[in-house]
Amino acid sequence: MKNFNELMKQAQVLQQRFQEAQDKVALVEAEGQSGGGMVKVTLNGKGLARSVKIDPSLADPKDVGMLEDLVLAAINDARTKVDARVSDEMAKVTGGLPLPPGMKF
């Protein structure tokens, strides 16, 4: 029974570490860019957009499609960066061990 109690303690420590990592992940922000930096988007660690900055020279009513494409590209760039940072934080918690399938944070 001693091994079981030790296992439970380790599980509690791991659970606490995961919670701490999730708290850190919520604070992560990454900026994505497109159009040579003319469109910038910032996302938080949960993938929610925090801000969008568009160079005024892009606001041509005749070319809204290009602007939409640039915003989309900037969002995707920021999301890729957020995912990389989140993976780094989780690797610190798990000691580099991969998480079981379905355990995403």
PDB file as gemmi writes it, atoms N, CA and C in Angstrom:
CRYST1    1.000    1.000    1.000  90.00  90.00  90.00 P 1                      
ATOM      1  N   MET A   1       0.812  -1.195   0.000  1.00  0.00           N  
ATOM      2  CA  MET A   1       0.000   0.000   0.000  1.00  0.00           C  
ATOM      3  C   MET A   1       0.859   1.265   0.000  1.00  0.00           C  
ATOM      4  N   LYS A   2       2.080   1.136   0.474  1.00  0.00           N  
ATOM      5  CA  LYS A   2       2.967   2.291   0.512  1.00  0.00           C  
ATOM      6  C   LYS A   2       3.243   2.812  -0.897  1.00  0.00           C  
ATOM      7  N   ASN A   3       3.420   1.919  -1.847  1.00  0.00           N  
ATOM      8  CA  ASN A   3       3.656   2.336  -3.227  1.00  0.00           C  
ATOM      9  C   ASN A   3       2.472   3.100  -3.798  1.00  0.00           C  
ATOM     10  N   PHE A   4       1.263   2.659  -3.454  1.00  0.00           N  
ATOM     11  CA  PHE A   4       0.064   3.339  -3.932  1.00  0.00           C  
ATOM     12  C   PHE A   4      -0.001   4.762  -3.382  1.00  0.00           C  
ATOM     13  N   ASN A   5       0.290   4.923  -2.100  1.00  0.00           N  
ATOM     14  CA  ASN A   5       0.277   6.265  -1.494  1.00  0.00           C  
ATOM     15  C   ASN A   5       1.323   7.162  -2.137  1.00  0.00           C  
ATOM     16  N   GLU A   6       2.482   6.607  -2.415  1.00  0.00           N  
ATOM     17  CA  GLU A   6       3.538   7.377  -3.070  1.00  0.00           C  
ATOM     18  C   GLU A   6       3.111   7.773  -4.485  1.00  0.00           C  
ATOM     19  N   LEU A   7       2.468   6.860  -5.168  1.00  0.00           N  
ATOM     20  CA  LEU A   7       1.962   7.135  -6.512  1.00  0.00           C  
ATOM     21  C   LEU A   7       0.920   8.248  -6.481  1.00  0.00           C  
ATOM     22  N   MET A   8       0.050   8.230  -5.505  1.00  0.00           N  
ATOM     23  CA  MET A   8      -0.977   9.270  -5.367  1.00  0.00           C  
ATOM     24  C   MET A   8      -0.339  10.632  -5.089  1.00  0.00           C  
ATOM     25  N   LYS A   9       0.686  10.649  -4.266  1.00  0.00           N  
ATOM     26  CA  LYS A   9       1.390  11.908  -3.992  1.00  0.00           C  
ATOM     27  C   LYS A   9       2.027  12.451  -5.265  1.00  0.00           C  
ATOM     28  N   GLN A  10       2.641  11.568  -6.033  1.00  0.00           N  
ATOM     29  CA  GLN A  10       3.259  11.991  -7.290  1.00  0.00           C  
ATOM     30  C   GLN A  10       2.212  12.521  -8.265  1.00  0.00           C  
ATOM     31  N   ALA A  11       1.046  11.877  -8.299  1.00  0.00           N  
ATOM     32  CA  ALA A  11      -0.036  12.330  -9.173  1.00  0.00           C  
ATOM     33  C   ALA A  11      -0.507  13.726  -8.764  1.00  0.00           C  
ATOM     34  N   GLN A  12      -0.587  13.980  -7.457  1.00  0.00           N  
ATOM     35  CA  GLN A  12      -1.010  15.291  -6.978  1.00  0.00           C  
ATOM     36  C   GLN A  12       0.012  16.363  -7.345  1.00  0.00           C  
ATOM     37  N   VAL A  13       1.291  16.018  -7.226  1.00  0.00           N  
ATOM     38  CA  VAL A  13       2.350  16.967  -7.597  1.00  0.00           C  
ATOM     39  C   VAL A  13       2.272  17.268  -9.086  1.00  0.00           C  
ATOM     40  N   LEU A  14       2.085  16.232  -9.886  1.00  0.00           N  
ATOM     41  CA  LEU A  14       1.980  16.421 -11.329  1.00  0.00           C  
ATOM     42  C   LEU A  14       0.764  17.259 -11.684  1.00  0.00           C  
ATOM     43  N   GLN A  15      -0.350  17.017 -11.010  1.00  0.00           N  
ATOM     44  CA  GLN A  15      -1.564  17.800 -11.249  1.00  0.00           C  
ATOM     45  C   GLN A  15      -1.321  19.274 -10.922  1.00  0.00           C  
ATOM     46  N   GLN A  16      -0.623  19.521  -9.827  1.00  0.00           N  
ATOM     47  CA  GLN A  16      -0.310  20.900  -9.448  1.00  0.00           C  
ATOM     48  C   GLN A  16       0.593  21.551 -10.491  1.00  0.00           C  
ATOM     49  N   ARG A  17       1.574  20.801 -10.992  1.00  0.00           N  
ATOM     50  CA  ARG A  17       2.460  21.338 -12.026  1.00  0.00           C  
ATOM     51  C   ARG A  17       1.696  21.661 -13.308  1.00  0.00           C  
ATOM     52  N   PHE A  18       0.755  20.799 -13.682  1.00  0.00           N  
ATOM     53  CA  PHE A  18      -0.051  21.065 -14.859  1.00  0.00           C  
ATOM     54  C   PHE A  18      -0.880  22.326 -14.673  1.00  0.00           C  
ATOM     55  N   GLN A  19      -1.442  22.511 -13.488  1.00  0.00           N  
ATOM     56  CA  GLN A  19      -2.236  23.708 -13.232  1.00  0.00           C  
ATOM     57  C   GLN A  19      -1.358  24.951 -13.322  1.00  0.00           C  
ATOM     58  N   GLU A  20      -0.163  24.890 -12.763  1.00  0.00           N  
ATOM     59  CA  GLU A  20       0.765  26.011 -12.848  1.00  0.00           C  
ATOM     60  C   GLU A  20       1.128  26.301 -14.297  1.00  0.00           C  
ATOM     61  N   ALA A  21       1.341  25.239 -15.076  1.00  0.00           N  
ATOM     62  CA  ALA A  21       1.672  25.416 -16.488  1.00  0.00           C  
ATOM     63  C   ALA A  21       0.505  26.051 -17.239  1.00  0.00           C  
ATOM     64  N   GLN A  22      -0.714  25.625 -16.936  1.00  0.00           N  
ATOM     65  CA  GLN A  22      -1.883  26.217 -17.585  1.00  0.00           C  
ATOM     66  C   GLN A  22      -2.004  27.696 -17.237  1.00  0.00           C  
ATOM     67  N   ASP A  23      -1.695  28.053 -16.007  1.00  0.00           N  
ATOM     68  CA  ASP A  23      -1.728  29.456 -15.606  1.00  0.00           C  
ATOM     69  C   ASP A  23      -0.693  30.259 -16.386  1.00  0.00           C  
ATOM     70  N   LYS A  24       0.497  29.679 -16.575  1.00  0.00           N  
ATOM     71  CA  LYS A  24       1.538  30.353 -17.356  1.00  0.00           C  
ATOM     72  C   LYS A  24       1.118  30.491 -18.813  1.00  0.00           C  
ATOM     73  N   VAL A  25       0.523  29.439 -19.344  1.00  0.00           N  
ATOM     74  CA  VAL A  25       0.098  29.445 -20.738  1.00  0.00           C  
ATOM     75  C   VAL A  25      -0.920  30.558 -20.981  1.00  0.00           C  
ATOM     76  N   ALA A  26      -1.797  30.795 -20.031  1.00  0.00           N  
ATOM     77  CA  ALA A  26      -2.800  31.851 -20.186  1.00  0.00           C  
ATOM     78  C   ALA A  26      -2.146  33.221 -20.332  1.00  0.00           C  
ATOM     79  N   LEU A  27      -0.935  33.384 -19.793  1.00  0.00           N  
ATOM     80  CA  LEU A  27      -0.228  34.662 -19.867  1.00  0.00           C  
ATOM     81  C   LEU A  27       0.618  34.817 -21.128  1.00  0.00           C  
ATOM     82  N   VAL A  28       0.816  33.726 -21.862  1.00  0.00           N  
ATOM     83  CA  VAL A  28       1.633  33.763 -23.074  1.00  0.00           C  
ATOM     84  C   VAL A  28       0.940  34.620 -24.125  1.00  0.00           C  
ATOM     85  N   GLU A  29       1.717  35.431 -24.809  1.00  0.00           N  
ATOM     86  CA  GLU A  29       1.224  36.181 -25.955  1.00  0.00           C  
ATOM     87  C   GLU A  29       2.245  36.062 -27.067  1.00  0.00           C  
ATOM     88  N   ALA A  30       1.758  36.019 -28.298  1.00  0.00           N  
ATOM     89  CA  ALA A  30       2.644  35.977 -29.455  1.00  0.00           C  
ATOM     90  C   ALA A  30       2.053  36.870 -30.533  1.00  0.00           C  
ATOM     91  N   GLU A  31       2.959  37.539 -31.248  1.00  0.00           N  
ATOM     92  CA  GLU A  31       2.536  38.416 -32.333  1.00  0.00           C  
ATOM     93  C   GLU A  31       2.871  37.758 -33.655  1.00  0.00           C  
ATOM     94  N   GLY A  32       1.893  37.687 -34.524  1.00  0.00           N  
ATOM     95  CA  GLY A  32       2.105  37.207 -35.888  1.00  0.00           C  
ATOM     96  C   GLY A  32       2.056  38.377 -36.840  1.00  0.00           C  
ATOM     97  N   GLN A  33       2.789  38.238 -37.947  1.00  0.00           N  
ATOM     98  CA  GLN A  33       2.853  39.323 -38.918  1.00  0.00           C  
ATOM     99  C   GLN A  33       2.646  38.782 -40.320  1.00  0.00           C  
ATOM    100  N   SER A  34       2.206  39.666 -41.189  1.00  0.00           N  
ATOM    101  CA  SER A  34       2.157  39.359 -42.613  1.00  0.00           C  
ATOM    102  C   SER A  34       2.350  40.663 -43.370  1.00  0.00           C  
ATOM    103  N   GLY A  35       2.576  40.541 -44.669  1.00  0.00           N  
ATOM    104  CA  GLY A  35       2.762  41.747 -45.483  1.00  0.00           C  
ATOM    105  C   GLY A  35       3.957  42.554 -45.047  1.00  0.00           C  
ATOM    106  N   GLY A  36       5.036  41.868 -44.662  1.00  0.00           N  
ATOM    107  CA  GLY A  36       6.241  42.586 -44.238  1.00  0.00           C  
ATOM    108  C   GLY A  36       6.037  43.415 -42.988  1.00  0.00           C  
ATOM    109  N   GLY A  37       5.155  42.966 -42.112  1.00  0.00           N  
ATOM    110  CA  GLY A  37       4.909  43.676 -40.862  1.00  0.00           C  
ATOM    111  C   GLY A  37       3.815  44.727 -40.954  1.00  0.00           C  
ATOM    112  N   MET A  38       3.151  44.807 -42.101  1.00  0.00           N  
ATOM    113  CA  MET A  38       2.090  45.804 -42.262  1.00  0.00           C  
ATOM    114  C   MET A  38       0.797  45.375 -41.556  1.00  0.00           C  
ATOM    115  N   VAL A  39       0.658  44.072 -41.298  1.00  0.00           N  
ATOM    116  CA  VAL A  39      -0.470  43.550 -40.529  1.00  0.00           C  
ATOM    117  C   VAL A  39       0.104  42.750 -39.380  1.00  0.00           C  
ATOM    118  N   LYS A  40      -0.307  43.090 -38.155  1.00  0.00           N  
ATOM    119  CA  LYS A  40       0.173  42.407 -36.957  1.00  0.00           C  
ATOM    120  C   LYS A  40      -1.020  41.989 -36.112  1.00  0.00           C  
ATOM    121  N   VAL A  41      -0.949  40.760 -35.615  1.00  0.00           N  
ATOM    122  CA  VAL A  41      -2.010  40.224 -34.766  1.00  0.00           C  
ATOM    123  C   VAL A  41      -1.360  39.625 -33.533  1.00  0.00           C  
ATOM    124  N   THR A  42      -1.918  39.894 -32.365  1.00  0.00           N  
ATOM    125  CA  THR A  42      -1.433  39.314 -31.116  1.00  0.00           C  
ATOM    126  C   THR A  42      -2.491  38.363 -30.576  1.00  0.00           C  
ATOM    127  N   LEU A  43      -2.049  37.132 -30.252  1.00  0.00           N  
ATOM    128  CA  LEU A  43      -2.921  36.128 -29.655  1.00  0.00           C  
ATOM    129  C   LEU A  43      -2.423  35.785 -28.269  1.00  0.00           C  
ATOM    130  N   ASN A  44      -3.348  35.375 -27.389  1.00  0.00           N  
ATOM    131  CA  ASN A  44      -2.930  34.900 -26.075  1.00  0.00           C  
ATOM    132  C   ASN A  44      -2.683  33.394 -26.136  1.00  0.00           C  
ATOM    133  N   GLY A  45      -2.280  32.813 -25.027  1.00  0.00           N  
ATOM    134  CA  GLY A  45      -1.935  31.402 -24.974  1.00  0.00           C  
ATOM    135  C   GLY A  45      -3.093  30.462 -25.239  1.00  0.00           C  
ATOM    136  N   LYS A  46      -4.293  30.970 -25.185  1.00  0.00           N  
ATOM    137  CA  LYS A  46      -5.464  30.146 -25.486  1.00  0.00           C  
ATOM    138  C   LYS A  46      -5.895  30.301 -26.937  1.00  0.00           C  
ATOM    139  N   GLY A  47      -5.127  31.089 -27.693  1.00  0.00           N  
ATOM    140  CA  GLY A  47      -5.419  31.253 -29.111  1.00  0.00           C  
ATOM    141  C   GLY A  47      -6.437  32.332 -29.425  1.00  0.00           C  
ATOM    142  N   LEU A  48      -6.811  33.133 -28.440  1.00  0.00           N  
ATOM    143  CA  LEU A  48      -7.760  34.211 -28.676  1.00  0.00           C  
ATOM    144  C   LEU A  48      -7.029  35.472 -29.117  1.00  0.00           C  
ATOM    145  N   ALA A  49      -7.577  36.148 -30.118  1.00  0.00           N  
ATOM    146  CA  ALA A  49      -6.954  37.367 -30.626  1.00  0.00           C  
ATOM    147  C   ALA A  49      -7.062  38.470 -29.580  1.00  0.00           C  
ATOM    148  N   ARG A  50      -5.937  39.128 -29.317  1.00  0.00           N  
ATOM    149  CA  ARG A  50      -5.894  40.223 -28.340  1.00  0.00           C  
ATOM    150  C   ARG A  50      -5.869  41.578 -29.043  1.00  0.00           C  
ATOM    151  N   SER A  51      -5.175  41.650 -30.191  1.00  0.00           N  
ATOM    152  CA  SER A  51      -5.126  42.920 -30.907  1.00  0.00           C  
ATOM    153  C   SER A  51      -4.805  42.686 -32.379  1.00  0.00           C  
ATOM    154  N   VAL A  52      -5.232  43.654 -33.196  1.00  0.00           N  
ATOM    155  CA  VAL A  52      -4.946  43.667 -34.623  1.00  0.00           C  
ATOM    156  C   VAL A  52      -4.454  45.064 -34.955  1.00  0.00           C  
ATOM    157  N   LYS A  53      -3.313  45.148 -35.627  1.00  0.00           N  
ATOM    158  CA  LYS A  53      -2.766  46.435 -36.064  1.00  0.00           C  
ATOM    159  C   LYS A  53      -2.583  46.357 -37.581  1.00  0.00           C  
ATOM    160  N   ILE A  54      -3.139  47.341 -38.287  1.00  0.00           N  
ATOM    161  CA  ILE A  54      -3.062  47.372 -39.748  1.00  0.00           C  
ATOM    162  C   ILE A  54      -2.470  48.715 -40.170  1.00  0.00           C  
ATOM    163  N   ASP A  55      -1.426  48.638 -40.983  1.00  0.00           N  
ATOM    164  CA  ASP A  55      -0.809  49.844 -41.515  1.00  0.00           C  
ATOM    165  C   ASP A  55      -1.869  50.597 -42.324  1.00  0.00           C  
ATOM    166  N   PRO A  56      -2.064  51.899 -42.058  1.00  0.00           N  
ATOM    167  CA  PRO A  56      -3.104  52.663 -42.757  1.00  0.00           C  
ATOM    168  C   PRO A  56      -2.984  52.640 -44.280  1.00  0.00           C  
ATOM    169  N   SER A  57      -1.792  52.442 -44.787  1.00  0.00           N  
ATOM    170  CA  SER A  57      -1.625  52.436 -46.248  1.00  0.00           C  
ATOM    171  C   SER A  57      -2.305  51.235 -46.905  1.00  0.00           C  
ATOM    172  N   LEU A  58      -2.683  50.241 -46.127  1.00  0.00           N  
ATOM    173  CA  LEU A  58      -3.354  49.061 -46.674  1.00  0.00           C  
ATOM    174  C   LEU A  58      -4.863  49.228 -46.804  1.00  0.00           C  
ATOM    175  N   ALA A  59      -5.407  50.276 -46.229  1.00  0.00           N  
ATOM    176  CA  ALA A  59      -6.855  50.453 -46.189  1.00  0.00           C  
ATOM    177  C   ALA A  59      -7.398  51.001 -47.507  1.00  0.00           C  
ATOM    178  N   ASP A  60      -7.164  50.269 -48.572  1.00  0.00           N  
ATOM    179  CA  ASP A  60      -7.670  50.647 -49.888  1.00  0.00           C  
ATOM    180  C   ASP A  60      -8.984  49.909 -50.125  1.00  0.00           C  
ATOM    181  N   PRO A  61     -10.092  50.642 -50.216  1.00  0.00           N  
ATOM    182  CA  PRO A  61     -11.387  49.985 -50.383  1.00  0.00           C  
ATOM    183  C   PRO A  61     -11.456  49.091 -51.622  1.00  0.00           C  
ATOM    184  N   LYS A  62     -10.605  49.335 -52.598  1.00  0.00           N  
ATOM    185  CA  LYS A  62     -10.624  48.539 -53.822  1.00  0.00           C  
ATOM    186  C   LYS A  62      -9.950  47.186 -53.642  1.00  0.00           C  
ATOM    187  N   ASP A  63      -9.181  47.035 -52.542  1.00  0.00           N  
ATOM    188  CA  ASP A  63      -8.417  45.794 -52.375  1.00  0.00           C  
ATOM    189  C   ASP A  63      -8.649  45.177 -50.998  1.00  0.00           C  
ATOM    190  N   VAL A  64      -9.888  45.090 -50.587  1.00  0.00           N  
ATOM    191  CA  VAL A  64     -10.241  44.524 -49.291  1.00  0.00           C  
ATOM    192  C   VAL A  64      -9.834  43.058 -49.217  1.00  0.00           C  
ATOM    193  N   GLY A  65      -9.920  42.331 -50.308  1.00  0.00           N  
ATOM    194  CA  GLY A  65      -9.561  40.910 -50.331  1.00  0.00           C  
ATOM    195  C   GLY A  65      -8.126  40.676 -49.904  1.00  0.00           C  
ATOM    196  N   MET A  66      -7.205  41.521 -50.372  1.00  0.00           N  
ATOM    197  CA  MET A  66      -5.802  41.375 -49.986  1.00  0.00           C  
ATOM    198  C   MET A  66      -5.637  41.635 -48.490  1.00  0.00           C  
ATOM    199  N   LEU A  67      -6.323  42.642 -47.977  1.00  0.00           N  
ATOM    200  CA  LEU A  67      -6.242  42.957 -46.556  1.00  0.00           C  
ATOM    201  C   LEU A  67      -6.772  41.793 -45.719  1.00  0.00           C  
ATOM    202  N   GLU A  68      -7.867  41.206 -46.140  1.00  0.00           N  
ATOM    203  CA  GLU A  68      -8.418  40.056 -45.426  1.00  0.00           C  
ATOM    204  C   GLU A  68      -7.434  38.893 -45.416  1.00  0.00           C  
ATOM    205  N   ASP A  69      -6.785  38.651 -46.547  1.00  0.00           N  
ATOM    206  CA  ASP A  69      -5.791  37.577 -46.625  1.00  0.00           C  
ATOM    207  C   ASP A  69      -4.603  37.841 -45.704  1.00  0.00           C  
ATOM    208  N   LEU A  70      -4.171  39.103 -45.636  1.00  0.00           N  
ATOM    209  CA  LEU A  70      -3.042  39.446 -44.769  1.00  0.00           C  
ATOM    210  C   LEU A  70      -3.407  39.277 -43.297  1.00  0.00           C  
ATOM    211  N   VAL A  71      -4.604  39.651 -42.905  1.00  0.00           N  
ATOM    212  CA  VAL A  71      -5.042  39.477 -41.511  1.00  0.00           C  
ATOM    213  C   VAL A  71      -5.098  37.985 -41.182  1.00  0.00           C  
ATOM    214  N   LEU A  72      -5.646  37.199 -42.075  1.00  0.00           N  
ATOM    215  CA  LEU A  72      -5.713  35.756 -41.870  1.00  0.00           C  
ATOM    216  C   LEU A  72      -4.305  35.159 -41.719  1.00  0.00           C  
ATOM    217  N   ALA A  73      -3.380  35.572 -42.564  1.00  0.00           N  
ATOM    218  CA  ALA A  73      -2.010  35.069 -42.485  1.00  0.00           C  
ATOM    219  C   ALA A  73      -1.343  35.471 -41.173  1.00  0.00           C  
ATOM    220  N   ALA A  74      -1.582  36.694 -40.711  1.00  0.00           N  
ATOM    221  CA  ALA A  74      -1.001  37.153 -39.448  1.00  0.00           C  
ATOM    222  C   ALA A  74      -1.566  36.365 -38.267  1.00  0.00           C  
ATOM    223  N   ILE A  75      -2.862  36.085 -38.284  1.00  0.00           N  
ATOM    224  CA  ILE A  75      -3.477  35.291 -37.213  1.00  0.00           C  
ATOM    225  C   ILE A  75      -2.867  33.895 -37.185  1.00  0.00           C  
ATOM    226  N   ASN A  76      -2.737  33.281 -38.339  1.00  0.00           N  
ATOM    227  CA  ASN A  76      -2.165  31.939 -38.397  1.00  0.00           C  
ATOM    228  C   ASN A  76      -0.705  31.926 -37.945  1.00  0.00           C  
ATOM    229  N   ASP A  77       0.042  32.962 -38.282  1.00  0.00           N  
ATOM    230  CA  ASP A  77       1.429  33.073 -37.851  1.00  0.00           C  
ATOM    231  C   ASP A  77       1.505  33.176 -36.330  1.00  0.00           C  
ATOM    232  N   ALA A  78       0.646  33.998 -35.736  1.00  0.00           N  
ATOM    233  CA  ALA A  78       0.626  34.150 -34.277  1.00  0.00           C  
ATOM    234  C   ALA A  78       0.207  32.848 -33.610  1.00  0.00           C  
ATOM    235  N   ARG A  79      -0.753  32.161 -34.181  1.00  0.00           N  
ATOM    236  CA  ARG A  79      -1.219  30.892 -33.589  1.00  0.00           C  
ATOM    237  C   ARG A  79      -0.100  29.856 -33.577  1.00  0.00           C  
ATOM    238  N   THR A  80       0.663  29.792 -34.642  1.00  0.00           N  
ATOM    239  CA  THR A  80       1.799  28.866 -34.713  1.00  0.00           C  
ATOM    240  C   THR A  80       2.805  29.173 -33.612  1.00  0.00           C  
ATOM    241  N   LYS A  81       3.066  30.454 -33.377  1.00  0.00           N  
ATOM    242  CA  LYS A  81       4.011  30.857 -32.333  1.00  0.00           C  
ATOM    243  C   LYS A  81       3.469  30.551 -30.939  1.00  0.00           C  
ATOM    244  N   VAL A  82       2.178  30.776 -30.721  1.00  0.00           N  
ATOM    245  CA  VAL A  82       1.569  30.453 -29.425  1.00  0.00           C  
ATOM    246  C   VAL A  82       1.672  28.957 -29.169  1.00  0.00           C  
ATOM    247  N   ASP A  83       1.342  28.146 -30.173  1.00  0.00           N  
ATOM    248  CA  ASP A  83       1.409  26.692 -30.008  1.00  0.00           C  
ATOM    249  C   ASP A  83       2.819  26.240 -29.645  1.00  0.00           C  
ATOM    250  N   ALA A  84       3.824  26.838 -30.258  1.00  0.00           N  
ATOM    251  CA  ALA A  84       5.211  26.473 -29.953  1.00  0.00           C  
ATOM    252  C   ALA A  84       5.567  26.825 -28.515  1.00  0.00           C  
ATOM    253  N   ARG A  85       5.143  27.996 -28.060  1.00  0.00           N  
ATOM    254  CA  ARG A  85       5.431  28.402 -26.679  1.00  0.00           C  
ATOM    255  C   ARG A  85       4.703  27.516 -25.672  1.00  0.00           C  
ATOM    256  N   VAL A  86       3.462  27.172 -25.983  1.00  0.00           N  
ATOM    257  CA  VAL A  86       2.689  26.297 -25.096  1.00  0.00           C  
ATOM    258  C   VAL A  86       3.363  24.933 -25.010  1.00  0.00           C  
ATOM    259  N   SER A  87       3.806  24.413 -26.141  1.00  0.00           N  
ATOM    260  CA  SER A  87       4.500  23.123 -26.146  1.00  0.00           C  
ATOM    261  C   SER A  87       5.765  23.182 -25.297  1.00  0.00           C  
ATOM    262  N   ASP A  88       6.494  24.284 -25.386  1.00  0.00           N  
ATOM    263  CA  ASP A  88       7.705  24.452 -24.573  1.00  0.00           C  
ATOM    264  C   ASP A  88       7.371  24.437 -23.085  1.00  0.00           C  
ATOM    265  N   GLU A  89       6.308  25.147 -22.696  1.00  0.00           N  
ATOM    266  CA  GLU A  89       5.913  25.183 -21.280  1.00  0.00           C  
ATOM    267  C   GLU A  89       5.502  23.802 -20.794  1.00  0.00           C  
ATOM    268  N   MET A  90       4.746  23.079 -21.607  1.00  0.00           N  
ATOM    269  CA  MET A  90       4.290  21.755 -21.209  1.00  0.00           C  
ATOM    270  C   MET A  90       5.458  20.776 -21.135  1.00  0.00           C  
ATOM    271  N   ALA A  91       6.435  20.930 -22.011  1.00  0.00           N  
ATOM    272  CA  ALA A  91       7.614  20.058 -21.970  1.00  0.00           C  
ATOM    273  C   ALA A  91       8.379  20.262 -20.668  1.00  0.00           C  
ATOM    274  N   LYS A  92       8.392  21.495 -20.163  1.00  0.00           N  
ATOM    275  CA  LYS A  92       9.056  21.759 -18.884  1.00  0.00           C  
ATOM    276  C   LYS A  92       8.361  21.001 -17.750  1.00  0.00           C  
ATOM    277  N   VAL A  93       7.033  20.958 -17.796  1.00  0.00           N  
ATOM    278  CA  VAL A  93       6.266  20.294 -16.744  1.00  0.00           C  
ATOM    279  C   VAL A  93       6.422  18.782 -16.811  1.00  0.00           C  
ATOM    280  N   THR A  94       6.388  18.251 -18.008  1.00  0.00           N  
ATOM    281  CA  THR A  94       6.413  16.789 -18.167  1.00  0.00           C  
ATOM    282  C   THR A  94       7.824  16.240 -18.258  1.00  0.00           C  
ATOM    283  N   GLY A  95       8.808  17.112 -18.190  1.00  0.00           N  
ATOM    284  CA  GLY A  95      10.192  16.659 -18.297  1.00  0.00           C  
ATOM    285  C   GLY A  95      10.506  16.114 -19.681  1.00  0.00           C  
ATOM    286  N   GLY A  96       9.796  16.585 -20.689  1.00  0.00           N  
ATOM    287  CA  GLY A  96      10.029  16.158 -22.053  1.00  0.00           C  
ATOM    288  C   GLY A  96       9.237  14.938 -22.464  1.00  0.00           C  
ATOM    289  N   LEU A  97       8.519  14.322 -21.521  1.00  0.00           N  
ATOM    290  CA  LEU A  97       7.700  13.160 -21.868  1.00  0.00           C  
ATOM    291  C   LEU A  97       6.463  13.632 -22.631  1.00  0.00           C  
ATOM    292  N   PRO A  98       6.096  12.937 -23.688  1.00  0.00           N  
ATOM    293  CA  PRO A  98       4.906  13.356 -24.422  1.00  0.00           C  
ATOM    294  C   PRO A  98       3.650  13.083 -23.610  1.00  0.00           C  
ATOM    295  N   LEU A  99       2.664  13.940 -23.781  1.00  0.00           N  
ATOM    296  CA  LEU A  99       1.380  13.749 -23.101  1.00  0.00           C  
ATOM    297  C   LEU A  99       0.607  12.631 -23.785  1.00  0.00           C  
ATOM    298  N   PRO A 100      -0.191  11.894 -23.029  1.00  0.00           N  
ATOM    299  CA  PRO A 100      -1.035  10.879 -23.647  1.00  0.00           C  
ATOM    300  C   PRO A 100      -2.002  11.514 -24.634  1.00  0.00           C  
ATOM    301  N   PRO A 101      -2.449  10.756 -25.645  1.00  0.00           N  
ATOM    302  CA  PRO A 101      -3.405  11.319 -26.605  1.00  0.00           C  
ATOM    303  C   PRO A 101      -4.641  11.873 -25.901  1.00  0.00           C  
ATOM    304  N   GLY A 102      -5.078  13.004 -26.353  1.00  0.00           N  
ATOM    305  CA  GLY A 102      -6.274  13.631 -25.779  1.00  0.00           C  
ATOM    306  C   GLY A 102      -5.996  14.565 -24.626  1.00  0.00           C  
ATOM    307  N   MET A 103      -4.753  14.611 -24.137  1.00  0.00           N  
ATOM    308  CA  MET A 103      -4.408  15.512 -23.024  1.00  0.00           C  
ATOM    309  C   MET A 103      -3.707  16.742 -23.570  1.00  0.00           C  
ATOM    310  N   LYS A 104      -4.474  17.629 -24.195  1.00  0.00           N  
ATOM    311  CA  LYS A 104      -3.916  18.863 -24.715  1.00  0.00           C  
ATOM    312  C   LYS A 104      -4.241  19.995 -23.760  1.00  0.00           C  
ATOM    313  N   PHE A 105      -3.316  20.943 -23.687  1.00  0.00           N  
ATOM    314  CA  PHE A 105      -3.544  22.129 -22.844  1.00  0.00           C  
ATOM    315  C   PHE A 105      -3.397  23.365 -23.656  1.00  0.00           C  
TER     316      PHE A 105                                                      
END                                                                             
